Amino acid sequence: MQEIREKHMVAIVGAGLAGSEAAWQLAERGHAVRLFEMRPVRMTAAHKTGECAELVCSNSFKSRAVENAHGLLKAEMALHKSLILKTGERFSVPAGQALAIDREAFAESVSVQLKAHPKISFCNEEVTDVAELIGFHTHVIFATGPLTSDALAASLQNILGTQYLSFYDAIAPVVTAESIDMNLAFRASRYGKGESDYINCPMHFEQYEAFVDAVQNAEKVELHQFEDTRPFEGCLPIEVMVERGRETLRFGPLKPVGLEQPETGERFHAVVQLRQENAVGSLFNLVGFQTKMTWTAQKEVFAMIPGLENAEFVRLGSVHRNTFINGPALLNPQLSLKSHPNVFFAGQITGVEGYMESTAMGILAARQIAASLEGREVSPPSPETMMGALIRYITESNPSTFQPMNANFGLLDPPEKKMRKADRKTWYAERALHKAAEYANQV
């Protein structure tokens, strides 16, 4: 590590979207920042350049419309004068209602702006000793993303515990509760034990056979070479299970035993179970449905499940290399560690998914540190905002089943009175932006 003379500086590890945003937010408030980025000295398997905020997957920041969860998140970030959002708009390319980016020009511009800021100093080196870094700085933000280096991950485990850092991710799809057809699905727990906590989508023989055929024939996503890791037996992709035999799913996640229809006693050939995803019960995940099918294929295949013909998917399944911490077990709502209050996490490593979600966590971590340095106390944003709802999800979910999540309206508390879907989204946006404006003015 380079010689450090100013112990008062804030250290940020990782100059991706979250780290770049956090550095800018702190520097704009007059706080000195040391930004560590190992690229281009040491590259990852996915990055191509040493530029800050390089977009390694899609070039889309998704919808601009505030009636869309991703658009609402952007509107909230704009209230905080987000560097990433502002630069993205400057280098946008035609994409209808979506904000798509000229990725090379965007990353170059972010890099130039950060390196020109008098309060930001760059250290192009790999951080491998977490304890040393913490000892030299008043506050530290780790924003190293899903491709955190092996050496840093090993050092992080010394303060997190080995069971709290995930490296290979298998994510099941999530749907909104209101989009499930309960005329076909039913609530029950296996063998009638406990409460009827699961929503069950039953299949007859012909439906199951057609579903298995569709899974076999669906287009699959090819893993990158650096992701070519054998998944754990406990979270095999459904297509891998199908490859092992047509009946494998019926003896695995689609096991029908003990799941009769409560009112009629009818038994089924197979049953897809959905488990509650969040505290308010507005989201449910498809149990055991991690998959490498493309997103288009998933929507087509999963629509064959009785009760999910018109389901609204807020997260689709995936199997990929991902480093993230178990936020509910480790993080305060301020995004600092419960065991080390001056150590913060931001970006995808916190358990959010998506470019804007990661950037938003950079804003919030920086705001908390700025308040601390200025002798102020700031509460997290209201969970009625999209930024606050994401914070609530990654810090208050069940630690034993925690999986990454992107922005969606299912994370927000629903209105007390019934309203049309289109009206409800407008209502969500108006409520959120009112609360977000109050928070932005406060911090």
C-alpha positions in Angstrom: 0.0 0.0 0.0 1.3 3.4 -0.9 2.6 5.6 2.0 -0.3 7.3 3.7 0.3 10.6 5.4 -3.3 12.0 5.8 -4.9 9.6 8.3 -8.1 11.7 8.2 -8.9 10.8 4.6 -11.8 8.4 3.7 -10.7 5.3 1.8 -12.9 3.9 -1.0 -12.0 0.6 -2.5 -13.2 0.1 -6.0 -13.9 2.8 -8.7 -16.9 1.2 -10.3 -20.2 2.9 -10.3 -20.8 2.8 -6.5 -17.2 3.7 -5.6 -17.0 6.5 -8.1 -20.3 8.0 -7.0 -19.4 7.8 -3.3 -16.0 9.5 -3.9 -17.8 12.3 -5.8 -20.5 12.8 -3.2 -17.9 13.1 -0.4 -15.4 15.3 -2.3 -18.2 17.7 -3.3 -18.8 18.2 0.4 -15.2 19.0 1.0 -14.0 15.7 2.4 -10.7 14.2 1.3 -11.0 10.8 -0.4 -8.4 8.2 -1.3 -9.9 6.1 -4.1 -8.3 2.7 -4.6 -8.6 0.9 -8.0 -6.5 -2.1 -9.0 -7.2 -1.7 -12.7 -5.3 -1.4 -15.0 -2.4 -2.7 -12.8 -4.4 -5.8 -12.2 -7.5 -6.5 -14.4 -10.5 -8.6 -13.8 -11.8 -11.2 -16.2 -14.7 -9.0 -17.3 -13.2 -5.5 -17.5 -11.5 -4.3 -20.6 -10.0 -0.9 -19.4 -8.7 0.9 -16.4 -11.4 3.6 -16.6 -13.6 4.4 -13.6 -17.3 3.2 -13.8 -16.7 0.9 -16.8 -19.9 -0.9 -17.8 -19.1 -4.5 -18.2 -22.5 -5.9 -19.1 -25.4 -4.0 -20.7 -25.1 -0.4 -21.6 -28.7 0.3 -20.3 -29.6 2.2 -17.1 -33.2 1.1 -17.8 -36.4 3.2 -17.8 -36.5 6.9 -17.2 -40.3 6.9 -16.4 -41.0 7.6 -12.7 -44.0 5.2 -13.0 -41.4 2.5 -13.4 -39.4 1.4 -10.4 -36.0 2.0 -12.2 -37.2 5.4 -13.3 -38.3 6.3 -9.8 -34.9 5.3 -8.5 -33.2 7.6 -11.0 -35.5 10.5 -10.0 -34.5 10.0 -6.4 -30.8 9.9 -7.3 -31.1 13.1 -9.3 -32.2 14.9 -6.1 -28.7 14.0 -4.7 -27.0 15.4 -7.9 -25.6 12.0 -8.8 -22.4 12.1 -10.9 -23.2 8.8 -12.6 -26.7 9.7 -13.6 -25.7 13.2 -14.8 -22.8 11.8 -16.9 -25.0 9.0 -18.2 -27.5 11.6 -19.5 -24.7 13.5 -21.1 -23.6 10.4 -23.0 -26.9 8.8 -23.7 -27.8 7.1 -27.0 -31.2 6.6 -28.6 -33.2 3.9 -26.7 -36.8 5.0 -26.5 -37.8 5.5 -22.9 -34.7 3.8 -21.5 -31.4 5.5 -20.6 -28.8 3.8 -22.7 -25.1 4.8 -22.6 -22.2 5.3 -24.9 -20.1 3.2 -22.5 -16.6 4.2 -23.6 -17.3 8.0 -23.6 -19.2 7.7 -20.3 -16.4 5.9 -18.4 -13.7 8.2 -19.8 -15.7 11.2 -18.7 -16.3 9.9 -15.2 -12.6 9.1 -14.9 -11.6 12.7 -16.0 -14.1 14.3 -13.6 -12.9 12.2 -10.6 -9.2 12.6 -11.3 -9.6 16.4 -11.8 -11.3 16.8 -8.4 -8.8 18.4 -5.8 -10.3 16.3 -3.0 -9.8 12.9 -4.6 -6.5 11.1 -4.8 -6.1 7.9 -6.8 -4.2 4.8 -5.7 -3.8 2.3 -8.6 -3.1 -0.8 -6.5 -4.9 -3.9 -5.2 -6.0 -3.7 -1.6 -5.3 -7.0 0.1 -5.1 -6.1 3.8 -8.4 -4.9 5.2 -7.2 -4.4 8.7 -4.3 -2.2 7.6 -6.6 -0.1 5.5 -9.1 0.4 8.3 -6.3 1.3 10.7 -5.1 4.1 8.4 -8.4 5.8 7.7 -11.3 7.2 9.7 -13.9 5.6 7.4 -13.6 3.0 4.7 -16.1 2.0 1.9 -15.8 -1.3 0.2 -17.4 -1.0 -3.3 -15.6 -3.8 -5.1 -18.5 -5.3 -6.8 -19.3 -8.9 -7.9 -15.7 -9.5 -9.1 -13.9 -8.7 -5.9 -10.4 -10.0 -6.0 -9.6 -13.3 -4.3 -7.0 -11.7 -2.1 -9.3 -8.9 -0.9 -12.2 -11.4 -0.4 -10.0 -13.6 1.8 -9.0 -10.5 3.9 -12.7 -9.4 4.2 -13.6 -12.8 5.5 -11.4 -12.1 8.5 -13.7 -9.4 9.7 -17.0 -10.7 8.2 -16.7 -14.4 9.0 -16.5 -17.1 6.3 -20.2 -17.8 6.2 -21.2 -14.3 5.3 -19.5 -13.8 1.9 -20.9 -15.5 -1.2 -18.9 -16.1 -4.3 -21.1 -18.1 -6.7 -24.7 -17.0 -6.9 -27.8 -19.0 -7.9 -30.9 -16.8 -7.8 -34.5 -17.9 -8.1 -37.1 -15.7 -9.9 -39.5 -13.5 -8.0 -43.0 -12.5 -8.9 -45.5 -10.0 -7.4 -48.1 -11.6 -5.2 -51.0 -9.8 -6.8 -50.1 -11.2 -10.3 -50.5 -14.9 -9.2 -53.8 -16.4 -10.2 -55.2 -17.8 -6.9 -58.1 -19.4 -8.8 -55.5 -22.0 -9.9 -52.9 -21.7 -7.1 -53.6 -22.5 -3.5 -52.0 -21.8 -0.1 -50.7 -24.7 1.9 -47.6 -26.1 3.7 -46.4 -29.6 3.0 -48.4 -32.2 5.1 -50.4 -29.3 6.5 -47.6 -28.5 9.0 -47.6 -25.0 10.4 -49.3 -22.1 8.7 -50.2 -22.1 5.0 -47.0 -20.2 4.2 -46.5 -21.3 0.6 -48.4 -20.6 -2.6 -48.6 -23.8 -4.6 -49.0 -24.0 -8.4 -50.2 -27.6 -9.2 -49.4 -29.5 -12.4 -51.2 -32.5 -14.0 -49.2 -35.0 -15.9 -49.5 -33.4 -19.3 -48.6 -30.0 -18.0 -45.5 -31.3 -16.3 -44.4 -33.2 -19.4 -44.8 -30.1 -21.5 -42.9 -28.0 -18.9 -40.0 -30.4 -18.9 -39.8 -30.3 -22.7 -39.8 -26.5 -22.6 -37.0 -26.4 -20.1 -34.9 -28.8 -22.2 -35.4 -26.8 -25.4 -35.1 -23.3 -23.9 -32.2 -21.0 -24.9 -29.5 -20.9 -22.2 -27.0 -18.3 -21.2 -23.4 -19.3 -21.7 -21.3 -18.7 -18.6 -18.1 -16.7 -18.9 -15.0 -18.7 -18.5 -14.3 -17.1 -15.1 -17.8 -18.2 -14.0 -17.5 -21.8 -15.1 -17.8 -23.1 -11.6 -19.8 -26.2 -10.8 -22.9 -25.1 -8.8 -23.6 -26.6 -5.4 -25.8 -29.7 -5.4 -28.2 -27.9 -3.2 -28.9 -25.1 -5.8 -28.7 -26.8 -9.2 -30.2 -25.0 -12.1 -33.5 -26.6 -13.1 -32.2 -27.4 -16.6 -29.3 -29.4 -15.0 -31.9 -31.4 -13.0 -33.9 -32.1 -16.1 -30.8 -33.3 -17.8 -30.5 -36.0 -15.1 -33.9 -37.4 -15.9 -37.5 -36.3 -16.6 -38.6 -37.2 -13.1 -35.8 -35.4 -11.3 -37.8 -32.2 -10.8 -40.7 -34.2 -9.3 -38.3 -35.6 -6.6 -36.8 -32.1 -6.1 -38.3 -28.6 -6.0 -41.6 -29.8 -7.7 -42.2 -32.7 -5.3 -46.0 -33.0 -4.9 -46.1 -35.2 -1.8 -48.1 -33.8 1.0 -49.5 -30.9 -1.0 -53.1 -31.7 -1.7 -55.6 -29.0 -2.6 -57.0 -28.0 0.9 -60.6 -27.7 -0.2 -61.0 -30.7 -2.5 -58.2 -33.0 -1.4 -57.0 -33.3 -5.0 -53.5 -34.6 -5.6 -51.2 -33.5 -8.4 -48.4 -34.9 -10.5 -46.1 -32.0 -9.6 -46.3 -28.8 -7.6 -44.3 -25.5 -7.9 -44.0 -23.8 -4.6 -43.6 -20.1 -4.1 -42.1 -18.7 -0.9 -42.7 -15.2 0.6 -39.7 -13.0 -0.3 -40.3 -9.8 1.8 -41.9 -8.9 5.1 -45.0 -7.2 3.7 -45.8 -10.3 1.5 -45.9 -8.5 -1.8 -43.2 -10.6 -3.4 -42.8 -14.4 -3.7 -39.9 -16.5 -5.1 -40.1 -19.7 -7.1 -38.5 -22.2 -4.7 -35.6 -24.0 -6.3 -35.9 -22.3 -9.7 -32.4 -21.0 -10.2 -31.6 -21.3 -13.9 -29.3 -20.4 -16.8 -32.2 -19.9 -19.2 -32.2 -16.5 -21.0 -34.6 -14.0 -19.5 -36.9 -14.2 -22.6 -37.0 -18.0 -22.3 -37.8 -17.8 -18.6 -40.8 -15.6 -19.2 -42.1 -18.0 -21.8 -41.4 -21.2 -19.9 -42.6 -20.0 -16.5 -45.8 -18.7 -18.0 -46.6 -22.4 -18.5 -46.9 -22.9 -14.8 -50.6 -22.9 -13.7 -51.3 -19.7 -11.8 -48.3 -17.8 -13.3 -49.7 -17.3 -16.8 -49.8 -13.6 -16.3 -47.2 -13.3 -13.5 -45.2 -10.1 -13.2 -41.5 -11.0 -12.7 -39.5 -8.4 -10.7 -36.4 -10.6 -10.8 -35.6 -13.5 -13.1 -33.4 -16.4 -12.3 -29.7 -16.6 -12.8 -26.5 -18.5 -12.1 -23.3 -16.4 -12.1 -20.2 -15.4 -10.3 -21.1 -12.8 -7.7 -19.5 -11.7 -4.6 -21.9 -10.2 -2.0 -22.2 -10.0 1.7 -25.1 -11.2 3.8 -26.3 -7.7 4.5 -29.1 -8.6 7.0 -26.7 -10.3 9.2 -23.9 -7.8 8.9 -25.1 -4.3 8.0 -26.7 -1.4 9.9 -29.3 0.6 7.9 -26.5 3.2 7.5 -24.6 0.5 5.4 -21.9 0.2 8.0 -20.9 -3.0 9.6 -22.5 -3.8 13.0 -19.1 -4.9 14.2 -17.1 -2.0 12.7 -19.3 1.1 12.5 -16.7 3.0 10.4 -16.5 0.3 7.8 -19.1 0.7 5.0 -20.2 -1.3 2.0 -21.7 0.1 -1.2 -22.7 -1.2 -4.6 -23.5 -4.7 -5.7 -21.4 -6.3 -2.9 -24.2 -5.2 -0.5 -26.8 -7.5 -2.2 -28.4 -5.1 -4.7 -28.6 -5.9 -8.4 -28.3 -3.4 -11.2 -26.3 -0.3 -12.2 -28.5 2.3 -10.6 -29.1 0.3 -7.5 -25.4 -0.1 -7.0 -24.8 3.6 -7.6 -27.6 4.6 -5.1 -25.9 2.6 -2.4 -22.7 4.7 -3.1 -24.7 7.8 -2.6 -26.2 6.6 0.7 -22.9 5.3 2.2 -21.2 8.6 1.3 -24.0 10.7 2.8 -23.7 8.8 6.1 -19.9 9.2 6.3 -20.2 12.9 5.4 -22.7 13.3 8.3 -20.4 11.5 10.7 -17.4 13.7 9.7 -19.5 16.8 10.2 -20.8 15.7 13.6 -24.4 15.1 12.4 -26.7 12.1 12.7 -28.7 11.2 9.6 -31.3 8.4 9.4 -31.6 6.2 6.3 -34.2 7.3 3.7 -37.8 6.3 4.3 -38.7 2.8 3.1 -41.5 4.6 1.2 -38.7 5.7 -1.2 -37.0 3.3 -3.6 -33.6 4.0 -2.1 -35.0 3.4 1.4 -36.8 0.3 0.3 -33.6 -1.2 -1.1 -31.8 -0.4 2.2 -34.6 -2.1 4.1 -34.4 -5.2 1.9 -30.6 -5.7 2.2 -30.6 -5.0 6.0 -33.9 -6.5 7.2 -34.5 -9.6 5.1 -34.1 -13.1 6.5 -30.4 -13.8 6.6 -30.8 -17.5 6.0 -32.5 -16.9 2.6 -31.0 -13.6 1.5 -30.4 -13.1 -2.2 -29.6 -10.0 -4.3 -32.5 -7.8 -5.5 -33.0 -5.0 -7.9 -35.4 -2.0 -7.7 -39.1 -3.0 -8.0 -42.4 -1.7 -6.6 -42.9 -4.9 -4.6 -40.3 -3.6 -2.1 -42.6 -0.6 -1.2 -45.4 -0.7 1.3 -48.6 -1.0 -0.6 -51.4 1.6 -0.3 -54.1 0.9 2.2 -56.9 1.3 -0.3 -57.3 -0.6 -3.5 -56.6 1.1 -6.8 -55.9 0.3 -10.4 -52.4 -0.9 -11.2 -51.6 2.2 -13.3 -52.9 4.5 -10.7 -51.0 2.7 -8.0 -47.6 3.2 -9.7 -48.3 6.9 -10.0 -49.2 7.0 -6.3 -46.0 5.1 -5.4 -43.9 7.6 -7.4 -45.6 10.7 -5.9 -45.3 9.4 -2.3 -41.6 8.4 -2.9 -40.5 11.6 -4.5 -42.1 13.7 -1.7 -40.2 11.7 0.9 -37.0 11.6 -1.2 -37.0 15.4 -1.6 -37.3 15.8 2.2 -34.4 13.4 2.7 -32.2 15.1 0.1 -32.7 18.5 1.7 -32.0 17.0 5.1 -28.6 15.4 4.3 
